Amino acid sequence: MATMISPEDCMNCGACEAECPNDAISKGDLVYVIDPKLCTECVGFAETEQCAKACPAAACVMDPERRETEAALFERAQSLHPSEASGMMLGTSTSHFRTKK
């Protein structure tokens, strides 16, 4: 699933925007929004969605309308960052799909 920002919960603080490795978050008309075409749920970058980690209002949530696989999200991350793609790896520190043991 892509991550989305709940309009009911967003405080417009902007804490999430700088944390996105894909520049998928921007100021919308009323609240911050995430472009689902740029969101990778931080797969390839971090063990958890960085916007959700930074949000003091817990407004960054999974979008039930946009279910995506780890493979699809990782492929998107690689296409968004072609100069880093060859060095990107999936593991417990770069994907929330993988559980730590």
BABAPA-632777 format. One record per residue: residue in one letter; x, z, y of N, C-alpha, C in turn. Coordinates in steps of 0.2 Angstrom, whole numbers, plus 5000, padded with zeros to 4 digits. Atoms other than C-alpha are relative to their C-alpha. Example, Ala and Ser with C-alpha at 12.3 -4.5 7.8 and 13.67 -1.06 7.14 Angstrom:
<recs>
<rec><type>A</type><n_u>5004</n_u><n_w>5000</n_w><n_v>4994</n_v><ca_u>5062</ca_u><ca_w>5039</ca_w><ca_v>4978</ca_v><c_u>5004</c_u><c_w>5000</c_w><c_v>5006</c_v></rec>
<rec><type>S</type><n_u>4996</n_u><n_w>4999</n_w><n_v>4994</n_v><ca_u>5068</ca_u><ca_w>5036</ca_w><ca_v>4995</ca_v><c_u>4996</c_u><c_w>5003</c_w><c_v>5005</c_v></rec>
</recs>
This chain:
<recs>
<rec><type>M</type><n_u>5004</n_u><n_w>5000</n_w><n_v>4994</n_v><ca_u>5000</ca_u><ca_w>5000</ca_w><ca_v>5000</ca_v><c_u>5004</c_u><c_w>5000</c_w><c_v>5006</c_v></rec>
<rec><type>A</type><n_u>4996</n_u><n_w>5000</n_w><n_v>4994</n_v><ca_u>5006</ca_u><ca_w>4997</ca_w><ca_v>5017</ca_v><c_u>4998</c_u><c_w>5007</c_w><c_v>5004</c_v></rec>
<rec><type>T</type><n_u>5002</n_u><n_w>4994</n_w><n_v>4996</n_v><ca_u>5006</ca_u><ca_w>5012</ca_w><ca_v>5029</ca_v><c_u>4996</c_u><c_w>4998</c_w><c_v>5006</c_v></rec>
<rec><type>M</type><n_u>5004</n_u><n_w>5001</n_w><n_v>4994</n_v><ca_u>4994</ca_u><ca_w>5013</ca_w><ca_v>5043</ca_v><c_u>4999</c_u><c_w>5007</c_w><c_v>5004</c_v></rec>
<rec><type>I</type><n_u>5001</n_u><n_w>4994</n_w><n_v>4995</n_v><ca_u>4991</ca_u><ca_w>5025</ca_w><ca_v>5058</ca_v><c_u>4993</c_u><c_w>5001</c_w><c_v>5001</c_v></rec>
<rec><type>S</type><n_u>5007</n_u><n_w>4998</n_w><n_v>5000</n_v><ca_u>4974</ca_u><ca_w>5034</ca_w><ca_v>5057</ca_v><c_u>4999</c_u><c_w>5001</c_w><c_v>5008</c_v></rec>
<rec><type>P</type><n_u>5001</n_u><n_w>5000</n_w><n_v>4993</n_v><ca_u>4967</ca_u><ca_w>5031</ca_w><ca_v>5075</ca_v><c_u>4996</c_u><c_w>5007</c_w><c_v>5001</c_v></rec>
<rec><type>E</type><n_u>5003</n_u><n_w>4993</n_w><n_v>4999</n_v><ca_u>4957</ca_u><ca_w>5048</ca_w><ca_v>5073</ca_v><c_u>5005</c_u><c_w>5005</c_w><c_v>5001</c_v></rec>
<rec><type>D</type><n_u>4995</n_u><n_w>4994</n_w><n_v>5000</n_v><ca_u>4973</ca_u><ca_w>5058</ca_w><ca_v>5071</ca_v><c_u>5006</c_u><c_w>4998</c_w><c_v>5004</c_v></rec>
<rec><type>C</type><n_u>4994</n_u><n_w>5002</n_w><n_v>4996</n_v><ca_u>4986</ca_u><ca_w>5048</ca_w><ca_v>5081</ca_v><c_u>5000</c_u><c_w>5004</c_w><c_v>5007</c_v></rec>
<rec><type>M</type><n_u>4999</n_u><n_w>4996</n_w><n_v>4994</n_v><ca_u>4992</ca_u><ca_w>5059</ca_w><ca_v>5096</ca_v><c_u>5003</c_u><c_w>4995</c_w><c_v>5006</c_v></rec>
<rec><type>N</type><n_u>4996</n_u><n_w>5004</n_w><n_v>4995</n_v><ca_u>5001</ca_u><ca_w>5044</ca_w><ca_v>5105</ca_v><c_u>5006</c_u><c_w>5003</c_w><c_v>5002</c_v></rec>
<rec><type>C</type><n_u>4994</n_u><n_w>4997</n_w><n_v>4998</n_v><ca_u>5017</ca_u><ca_w>5053</ca_w><ca_v>5105</ca_v><c_u>5006</c_u><c_w>4995</c_w><c_v>4999</c_v></rec>
<rec><type>G</type><n_u>4995</n_u><n_w>5005</n_w><n_v>5001</n_v><ca_u>5027</ca_u><ca_w>5038</ca_w><ca_v>5099</ca_v><c_u>5006</c_u><c_w>5003</c_w><c_v>4995</c_v></rec>
<rec><type>A</type><n_u>4994</n_u><n_w>4997</n_w><n_v>5004</n_v><ca_u>5038</ca_u><ca_w>5049</ca_w><ca_v>5087</ca_v><c_u>5001</c_u><c_w>4995</c_w><c_v>4994</c_v></rec>
<rec><type>C</type><n_u>4999</n_u><n_w>5004</n_w><n_v>5006</n_v><ca_u>5035</ca_u><ca_w>5036</ca_w><ca_v>5073</ca_v><c_u>5003</c_u><c_w>4994</c_w><c_v>5002</c_v></rec>
<rec><type>E</type><n_u>4998</n_u><n_w>5007</n_w><n_v>4999</n_v><ca_u>5040</ca_u><ca_w>5020</ca_w><ca_v>5082</ca_v><c_u>5007</c_u><c_w>4999</c_w><c_v>4999</c_v></rec>
<rec><type>A</type><n_u>4992</n_u><n_w>5001</n_w><n_v>5000</n_v><ca_u>5059</ca_u><ca_w>5023</ca_w><ca_v>5083</ca_v><c_u>5002</c_u><c_w>5001</c_w><c_v>4993</c_v></rec>
<rec><type>E</type><n_u>4998</n_u><n_w>4999</n_w><n_v>5006</n_v><ca_u>5059</ca_u><ca_w>5028</ca_w><ca_v>5065</ca_v><c_u>4999</c_u><c_w>4995</c_w><c_v>4995</c_v></rec>
<rec><type>C</type><n_u>5002</n_u><n_w>5006</n_w><n_v>5005</n_v><ca_u>5053</ca_u><ca_w>5012</ca_w><ca_v>5057</ca_v><c_u>5006</c_u><c_w>4995</c_w><c_v>5000</c_v></rec>
<rec><type>P</type><n_u>4994</n_u><n_w>5004</n_w><n_v>5001</n_v><ca_u>5068</ca_u><ca_w>5002</ca_w><ca_v>5050</ca_v><c_u>4998</c_u><c_w>4992</c_w><c_v>5001</c_v></rec>
<rec><type>N</type><n_u>5003</n_u><n_w>5007</n_w><n_v>4999</n_v><ca_u>5057</ca_u><ca_w>4986</ca_w><ca_v>5052</ca_v><c_u>4997</c_u><c_w>4998</c_w><c_v>5007</c_v></rec>
<rec><type>D</type><n_u>5003</n_u><n_w>5001</n_w><n_v>4993</n_v><ca_u>5051</ca_u><ca_w>4988</ca_w><ca_v>5070</ca_v><c_u>4993</c_u><c_w>4998</c_w><c_v>4999</c_v></rec>
<rec><type>A</type><n_u>5007</n_u><n_w>5002</n_w><n_v>5001</n_v><ca_u>5033</ca_u><ca_w>4987</ca_w><ca_v>5063</ca_v><c_u>4995</c_u><c_w>5004</c_w><c_v>5004</c_v></rec>
<rec><type>I</type><n_u>5005</n_u><n_w>4996</n_w><n_v>4996</n_v><ca_u>5026</ca_u><ca_w>5000</ca_w><ca_v>5074</ca_v><c_u>5000</c_u><c_w>4999</c_w><c_v>5008</c_v></rec>
<rec><type>S</type><n_u>5001</n_u><n_w>5001</n_w><n_v>4993</n_v><ca_u>5020</ca_u><ca_w>4997</ca_w><ca_v>5092</ca_v><c_u>4994</c_u><c_w>5004</c_w><c_v>5003</c_v></rec>
<rec><type>K</type><n_u>5006</n_u><n_w>4997</n_w><n_v>4996</n_v><ca_u>5009</ca_u><ca_w>5004</ca_w><ca_v>5105</ca_v><c_u>4994</c_u><c_w>4995</c_w><c_v>5000</c_v></rec>
<rec><type>G</type><n_u>5006</n_u><n_w>5004</n_w><n_v>4999</n_v><ca_u>4991</ca_u><ca_w>4998</ca_w><ca_v>5103</ca_v><c_u>4996</c_u><c_w>5001</c_w><c_v>5006</c_v></rec>
<rec><type>D</type><n_u>5004</n_u><n_w>4999</n_w><n_v>4994</n_v><ca_u>4977</ca_u><ca_w>4998</ca_w><ca_v>5115</ca_v><c_u>4998</c_u><c_w>5007</c_w><c_v>5001</c_v></rec>
<rec><type>L</type><n_u>5002</n_u><n_w>4993</n_w><n_v>5000</n_v><ca_u>4972</ca_u><ca_w>5016</ca_w><ca_v>5110</ca_v><c_u>5005</c_u><c_w>5004</c_w><c_v>4997</c_v></rec>
<rec><type>V</type><n_u>4995</n_u><n_w>4996</n_w><n_v>5004</n_v><ca_u>4985</ca_u><ca_w>5022</ca_w><ca_v>5098</ca_v><c_u>5005</c_u><c_w>4995</c_w><c_v>4997</c_v></rec>
<rec><type>Y</type><n_u>4994</n_u><n_w>5004</n_w><n_v>5003</n_v><ca_u>5001</ca_u><ca_w>5016</ca_w><ca_v>5089</ca_v><c_u>4997</c_u><c_w>4997</c_w><c_v>4994</c_v></rec>
<rec><type>V</type><n_u>5003</n_u><n_w>5004</n_w><n_v>5005</n_v><ca_u>4998</ca_u><ca_w>5003</ca_w><ca_v>5076</ca_v><c_u>5006</c_u><c_w>4998</c_w><c_v>4996</c_v></rec>
<rec><type>I</type><n_u>4995</n_u><n_w>5002</n_w><n_v>5004</n_v><ca_u>5008</ca_u><ca_w>4997</ca_w><ca_v>5061</ca_v><c_u>4998</c_u><c_w>4993</c_w><c_v>4998</c_v></rec>
<rec><type>D</type><n_u>5001</n_u><n_w>5007</n_w><n_v>5003</n_v><ca_u>5010</ca_u><ca_w>4978</ca_w><ca_v>5057</ca_v><c_u>5001</c_u><c_w>5000</c_w><c_v>4993</c_v></rec>
<rec><type>P</type><n_u>4999</n_u><n_w>5000</n_w><n_v>5007</n_v><ca_u>5007</ca_u><ca_w>4977</ca_w><ca_v>5039</ca_v><c_u>5004</c_u><c_w>4994</c_w><c_v>4997</c_v></rec>
<rec><type>K</type><n_u>4995</n_u><n_w>5005</n_w><n_v>5002</n_v><ca_u>5017</ca_u><ca_w>4961</ca_w><ca_v>5038</ca_v><c_u>5007</c_u><c_w>5002</c_w><c_v>5000</c_v></rec>
<rec><type>L</type><n_u>4993</n_u><n_w>4997</n_w><n_v>4999</n_v><ca_u>5032</ca_u><ca_w>4971</ca_w><ca_v>5043</ca_v><c_u>5001</c_u><c_w>5006</c_w><c_v>4996</c_v></rec>
<rec><type>C</type><n_u>4999</n_u><n_w>4993</n_w><n_v>5003</n_v><ca_u>5029</ca_u><ca_w>4987</ca_w><ca_v>5034</ca_v><c_u>5002</c_u><c_w>4999</c_w><c_v>4993</c_v></rec>
<rec><type>T</type><n_u>4997</n_u><n_w>5000</n_w><n_v>5007</n_v><ca_u>5039</ca_u><ca_w>4990</ca_w><ca_v>5018</ca_v><c_u>4999</c_u><c_w>5007</c_w><c_v>4997</c_v></rec>
<rec><type>E</type><n_u>5000</n_u><n_w>4993</n_w><n_v>5002</n_v><ca_u>5034</ca_u><ca_w>5008</ca_w><ca_v>5017</ca_v><c_u>5007</c_u><c_w>5004</c_w><c_v>4999</c_v></rec>
<rec><type>C</type><n_u>4993</n_u><n_w>4998</n_w><n_v>4999</n_v><ca_u>5053</ca_u><ca_w>5011</ca_w><ca_v>5020</ca_v><c_u>5003</c_u><c_w>4999</c_w><c_v>4993</c_v></rec>
<rec><type>V</type><n_u>4997</n_u><n_w>5002</n_w><n_v>5006</n_v><ca_u>5056</ca_u><ca_w>5004</ca_w><ca_v>5002</ca_v><c_u>5006</c_u><c_w>4996</c_w><c_v>5002</c_v></rec>
<rec><type>G</type><n_u>4994</n_u><n_w>5003</n_w><n_v>4999</n_v><ca_u>5074</ca_u><ca_w>4999</ca_w><ca_v>5002</ca_v><c_u>5004</c_u><c_w>5004</c_w><c_v>5005</c_v></rec>
<rec><type>F</type><n_u>4996</n_u><n_w>4996</n_w><n_v>4994</n_v><ca_u>5079</ca_u><ca_w>5011</ca_w><ca_v>5016</ca_v><c_u>5000</c_u><c_w>5008</c_w><c_v>4999</c_v></rec>
<rec><type>A</type><n_u>5001</n_u><n_w>4992</n_w><n_v>5000</n_v><ca_u>5072</ca_u><ca_w>5029</ca_w><ca_v>5012</ca_v><c_u>4996</c_u><c_w>5002</c_w><c_v>4994</c_v></rec>
<rec><type>E</type><n_u>5004</n_u><n_w>4997</n_w><n_v>5005</n_v><ca_u>5064</ca_u><ca_w>5040</ca_w><ca_v>4999</ca_v><c_u>4993</c_u><c_w>5001</c_w><c_v>5002</c_v></rec>
<rec><type>T</type><n_u>5007</n_u><n_w>4999</n_w><n_v>4997</n_v><ca_u>5049</ca_u><ca_w>5042</ca_w><ca_v>5010</ca_v><c_u>4999</c_u><c_w>4996</c_w><c_v>5006</c_v></rec>
<rec><type>E</type><n_u>5001</n_u><n_w>5004</n_w><n_v>4994</n_v><ca_u>5040</ca_u><ca_w>5033</ca_w><ca_v>5024</ca_v><c_u>5002</c_u><c_w>5004</c_w><c_v>5006</c_v></rec>
<rec><type>Q</type><n_u>4997</n_u><n_w>4996</n_w><n_v>4995</n_v><ca_u>5050</ca_u><ca_w>5038</ca_w><ca_v>5039</ca_v><c_u>4995</c_u><c_w>5001</c_w><c_v>5006</c_v></rec>
<rec><type>C</type><n_u>5005</n_u><n_w>4999</n_w><n_v>4995</n_v><ca_u>5035</ca_u><ca_w>5036</ca_w><ca_v>5051</ca_v><c_u>4996</c_u><c_w>5006</c_w><c_v>4998</c_v></rec>
<rec><type>A</type><n_u>5004</n_u><n_w>4994</n_w><n_v>5002</n_v><ca_u>5025</ca_u><ca_w>5049</ca_w><ca_v>5041</ca_v><c_u>5004</c_u><c_w>5006</c_w><c_v>5000</c_v></rec>
<rec><type>K</type><n_u>4996</n_u><n_w>4995</n_w><n_v>5000</n_v><ca_u>5040</ca_u><ca_w>5060</ca_w><ca_v>5040</ca_v><c_u>5001</c_u><c_w>5003</c_w><c_v>5008</c_v></rec>
<rec><type>A</type><n_u>4999</n_u><n_w>4998</n_w><n_v>4993</n_v><ca_u>5042</ca_u><ca_w>5060</ca_w><ca_v>5059</ca_v><c_u>4993</c_u><c_w>5002</c_w><c_v>5004</c_v></rec>
<rec><type>C</type><n_u>5007</n_u><n_w>4999</n_w><n_v>4996</n_v><ca_u>5023</ca_u><ca_w>5061</ca_w><ca_v>5064</ca_v><c_u>4998</c_u><c_w>5007</c_w><c_v>4999</c_v></rec>
<rec><type>P</type><n_u>5002</n_u><n_w>4993</n_w><n_v>5000</n_v><ca_u>5018</ca_u><ca_w>5079</ca_w><ca_v>5069</ca_v><c_u>4993</c_u><c_w>5000</c_w><c_v>4999</c_v></rec>
<rec><type>A</type><n_u>5007</n_u><n_w>5000</n_w><n_v>5001</n_v><ca_u>5000</ca_u><ca_w>5074</ca_w><ca_v>5067</ca_v><c_u>4998</c_u><c_w>4998</c_w><c_v>4993</c_v></rec>
<rec><type>A</type><n_u>5001</n_u><n_w>5003</n_w><n_v>5007</n_v><ca_u>5001</ca_u><ca_w>5067</ca_w><ca_v>5049</ca_v><c_u>4995</c_u><c_w>4994</c_w><c_v>5001</c_v></rec>
<rec><type>A</type><n_u>5004</n_u><n_w>5006</n_w><n_v>4999</n_v><ca_u>4993</ca_u><ca_w>5051</ca_w><ca_v>5056</ca_v><c_u>5002</c_u><c_w>4994</c_w><c_v>4996</c_v></rec>
<rec><type>C</type><n_u>4997</n_u><n_w>5006</n_w><n_v>5004</n_v><ca_u>5004</ca_u><ca_w>5039</ca_w><ca_v>5046</ca_v><c_u>4998</c_u><c_w>5001</c_w><c_v>4993</c_v></rec>
<rec><type>V</type><n_u>5003</n_u><n_w>4999</n_w><n_v>5006</n_v><ca_u>4994</ca_u><ca_w>5037</ca_w><ca_v>5030</ca_v><c_u>5000</c_u><c_w>4993</c_w><c_v>4996</c_v></rec>
<rec><type>M</type><n_u>5000</n_u><n_w>5006</n_w><n_v>5003</n_v><ca_u>4993</ca_u><ca_w>5025</ca_w><ca_v>5016</ca_v><c_u>4993</c_u><c_w>4996</c_w><c_v>5001</c_v></rec>
<rec><type>D</type><n_u>5006</n_u><n_w>5004</n_w><n_v>4999</n_v><ca_u>4981</ca_u><ca_w>5010</ca_w><ca_v>5019</ca_v><c_u>4997</c_u><c_w>4998</c_w><c_v>4993</c_v></rec>
<rec><type>P</type><n_u>5003</n_u><n_w>5002</n_w><n_v>5007</n_v><ca_u>4969</ca_u><ca_w>5009</ca_w><ca_v>5004</ca_v><c_u>4998</c_u><c_w>4992</c_w><c_v>4999</c_v></rec>
<rec><type>E</type><n_u>5002</n_u><n_w>5007</n_w><n_v>5000</n_v><ca_u>4965</ca_u><ca_w>4991</ca_w><ca_v>5009</ca_v><c_u>5006</c_u><c_w>4995</c_w><c_v>4998</c_v></rec>
<rec><type>R</type><n_u>4994</n_u><n_w>5004</n_w><n_v>5001</n_v><ca_u>4983</ca_u><ca_w>4985</ca_w><ca_v>5006</ca_v><c_u>5005</c_u><c_w>5003</c_w><c_v>4995</c_v></rec>
<rec><type>R</type><n_u>4996</n_u><n_w>4997</n_w><n_v>5006</n_v><ca_u>4990</ca_u><ca_w>4990</ca_w><ca_v>4989</ca_v><c_u>5005</c_u><c_w>4995</c_w><c_v>4999</c_v></rec>
<rec><type>E</type><n_u>4995</n_u><n_w>5004</n_w><n_v>5001</n_v><ca_u>5007</ca_u><ca_w>4983</ca_w><ca_v>4986</ca_v><c_u>5005</c_u><c_w>5003</c_w><c_v>4995</c_v></rec>
<rec><type>T</type><n_u>4995</n_u><n_w>4997</n_w><n_v>5005</n_v><ca_u>5020</ca_u><ca_w>4985</ca_w><ca_v>4972</ca_v><c_u>5007</c_u><c_w>5001</c_w><c_v>5004</c_v></rec>
<rec><type>E</type><n_u>4994</n_u><n_w>4999</n_w><n_v>4997</n_v><ca_u>5037</ca_u><ca_w>4991</ca_w><ca_v>4975</ca_v><c_u>5004</c_u><c_w>4994</c_w><c_v>5000</c_v></rec>
<rec><type>A</type><n_u>4997</n_u><n_w>5006</n_w><n_v>5000</n_v><ca_u>5044</ca_u><ca_w>4974</ca_w><ca_v>4970</ca_v><c_u>4998</c_u><c_w>4996</c_w><c_v>5006</c_v></rec>
<rec><type>A</type><n_u>5002</n_u><n_w>5003</n_w><n_v>4994</n_v><ca_u>5034</ca_u><ca_w>4966</ca_w><ca_v>4984</ca_v><c_u>5002</c_u><c_w>5003</c_w><c_v>5007</c_v></rec>
<rec><type>L</type><n_u>4997</n_u><n_w>4997</n_w><n_v>4994</n_v><ca_u>5039</ca_u><ca_w>4978</ca_w><ca_v>4997</ca_v><c_u>5007</c_u><c_w>5000</c_w><c_v>5001</c_v></rec>
<rec><type>F</type><n_u>4993</n_u><n_w>5001</n_w><n_v>5000</n_v><ca_u>5057</ca_u><ca_w>4977</ca_w><ca_v>4992</ca_v><c_u>5002</c_u><c_w>4993</c_w><c_v>5002</c_v></rec>
<rec><type>E</type><n_u>4998</n_u><n_w>5007</n_w><n_v>4998</n_v><ca_u>5057</ca_u><ca_w>4958</ca_w><ca_v>4993</ca_v><c_u>4998</c_u><c_w>4999</c_w><c_v>5008</c_v></rec>
<rec><type>R</type><n_u>5001</n_u><n_w>5000</n_w><n_v>4992</n_v><ca_u>5049</ca_u><ca_w>4960</ca_w><ca_v>5011</ca_v><c_u>5006</c_u><c_w>5003</c_w><c_v>5004</c_v></rec>
<rec><type>A</type><n_u>4994</n_u><n_w>4997</n_w><n_v>4996</n_v><ca_u>5063</ca_u><ca_w>4972</ca_w><ca_v>5016</ca_v><c_u>5006</c_u><c_w>4995</c_w><c_v>5000</c_v></rec>
<rec><type>Q</type><n_u>4994</n_u><n_w>5004</n_w><n_v>5000</n_v><ca_u>5076</ca_u><ca_w>4960</ca_w><ca_v>5010</ca_v><c_u>4999</c_u><c_w>4994</c_w><c_v>5004</c_v></rec>
<rec><type>S</type><n_u>5001</n_u><n_w>5006</n_w><n_v>4996</n_v><ca_u>5068</ca_u><ca_w>4945</ca_w><ca_v>5019</ca_v><c_u>5000</c_u><c_w>5002</c_w><c_v>5007</c_v></rec>
<rec><type>L</type><n_u>5000</n_u><n_w>4998</n_w><n_v>4993</n_v><ca_u>5066</ca_u><ca_w>4955</ca_w><ca_v>5035</ca_v><c_u>5007</c_u><c_w>5002</c_w><c_v>5002</c_v></rec>
<rec><type>H</type><n_u>4993</n_u><n_w>4998</n_w><n_v>4999</n_v><ca_u>5085</ca_u><ca_w>4960</ca_w><ca_v>5034</ca_v><c_u>5004</c_u><c_w>4996</c_w><c_v>4996</c_v></rec>
<rec><type>P</type><n_u>4996</n_u><n_w>5005</n_w><n_v>5004</n_v><ca_u>5094</ca_u><ca_w>4945</ca_w><ca_v>5027</ca_v><c_u>5007</c_u><c_w>5002</c_w><c_v>5000</c_v></rec>
<rec><type>S</type><n_u>4993</n_u><n_w>4999</n_w><n_v>5000</n_v><ca_u>5111</ca_u><ca_w>4951</ca_w><ca_v>5032</ca_v><c_u>5002</c_u><c_w>5007</c_w><c_v>4996</c_v></rec>
<rec><type>E</type><n_u>4999</n_u><n_w>4994</n_w><n_v>5004</n_v><ca_u>5109</ca_u><ca_w>4968</ca_w><ca_v>5023</ca_v><c_u>4997</c_u><c_w>4999</c_w><c_v>4993</c_v></rec>
<rec><type>A</type><n_u>5003</n_u><n_w>5000</n_w><n_v>5006</n_v><ca_u>5099</ca_u><ca_w>4961</ca_w><ca_v>5008</ca_v><c_u>5004</c_u><c_w>5000</c_w><c_v>4994</c_v></rec>
<rec><type>S</type><n_u>4996</n_u><n_w>4999</n_w><n_v>5006</n_v><ca_u>5113</ca_u><ca_w>4959</ca_w><ca_v>4996</ca_v><c_u>5002</c_u><c_w>5007</c_w><c_v>4998</c_v></rec>
<rec><type>G</type><n_u>4998</n_u><n_w>4993</n_w><n_v>5001</n_v><ca_u>5118</ca_u><ca_w>4977</ca_w><ca_v>4998</ca_v><c_u>4994</c_u><c_w>5005</c_w><c_v>4998</c_v></rec>
<rec><type>M</type><n_u>5006</n_u><n_w>4996</n_w><n_v>5001</n_v><ca_u>5100</ca_u><ca_w>4984</ca_w><ca_v>4996</ca_v><c_u>4999</c_u><c_w>5001</c_w><c_v>4993</c_v></rec>
<rec><type>M</type><n_u>5001</n_u><n_w>4998</n_w><n_v>5007</n_v><ca_u>5097</ca_u><ca_w>4994</ca_w><ca_v>4980</ca_v><c_u>4993</c_u><c_w>5004</c_w><c_v>5000</c_v></rec>
<rec><type>L</type><n_u>5006</n_u><n_w>4995</n_w><n_v>5001</n_v><ca_u>5081</ca_u><ca_w>5003</ca_w><ca_v>4973</ca_v><c_u>5003</c_u><c_w>5006</c_w><c_v>4996</c_v></rec>
<rec><type>G</type><n_u>4999</n_u><n_w>4993</n_w><n_v>5003</n_v><ca_u>5083</ca_u><ca_w>5021</ca_w><ca_v>4968</ca_v><c_u>4996</c_u><c_w>5005</c_w><c_v>5003</c_v></rec>
<rec><type>T</type><n_u>5004</n_u><n_w>4994</n_w><n_v>4998</n_v><ca_u>5077</ca_u><ca_w>5038</ca_w><ca_v>4971</ca_v><c_u>5001</c_u><c_w>5001</c_w><c_v>5008</c_v></rec>
<rec><type>S</type><n_u>4999</n_u><n_w>4999</n_w><n_v>4992</n_v><ca_u>5084</ca_u><ca_w>5038</ca_w><ca_v>4989</ca_v><c_u>4998</c_u><c_w>4994</c_w><c_v>5004</c_v></rec>
<rec><type>T</type><n_u>5003</n_u><n_w>5006</n_w><n_v>4996</n_v><ca_u>5077</ca_u><ca_w>5021</ca_w><ca_v>4994</ca_v><c_u>4993</c_u><c_w>4998</c_w><c_v>4998</c_v></rec>
<rec><type>S</type><n_u>5007</n_u><n_w>5002</n_w><n_v>5002</n_v><ca_u>5060</ca_u><ca_w>5021</ca_w><ca_v>4986</ca_v><c_u>4996</c_u><c_w>5006</c_w><c_v>4998</c_v></rec>
<rec><type>H</type><n_u>5005</n_u><n_w>4994</n_w><n_v>5002</n_v><ca_u>5045</ca_u><ca_w>5033</ca_w><ca_v>4985</ca_v><c_u>4997</c_u><c_w>4998</c_w><c_v>4994</c_v></rec>
<rec><type>F</type><n_u>5003</n_u><n_w>5001</n_w><n_v>5007</n_v><ca_u>5040</ca_u><ca_w>5024</ca_w><ca_v>4969</ca_v><c_u>5004</c_u><c_w>5003</c_w><c_v>4995</c_v></rec>
<rec><type>R</type><n_u>4996</n_u><n_w>4997</n_w><n_v>5005</n_v><ca_u>5054</ca_u><ca_w>5032</ca_w><ca_v>4960</ca_v><c_u>5000</c_u><c_w>5008</c_w><c_v>5001</c_v></rec>
<rec><type>T</type><n_u>5000</n_u><n_w>4993</n_w><n_v>5000</n_v><ca_u>5054</ca_u><ca_w>5050</ca_w><ca_v>4956</ca_v><c_u>5007</c_u><c_w>5003</c_w><c_v>4999</c_v></rec>
<rec><type>K</type><n_u>4993</n_u><n_w>4996</n_w><n_v>5001</n_v><ca_u>5069</ca_u><ca_w>5062</ca_w><ca_v>4957</ca_v><c_u>4999</c_u><c_w>5004</c_w><c_v>4993</c_v></rec>
<rec><type>K</type><n_u>5000</n_u><n_w>4996</n_w><n_v>5007</n_v><ca_u>5074</ca_u><ca_w>5070</ca_w><ca_v>4940</ca_v><c_u>5004</c_u><c_w>5005</c_w><c_v>5001</c_v></rec>
</recs>
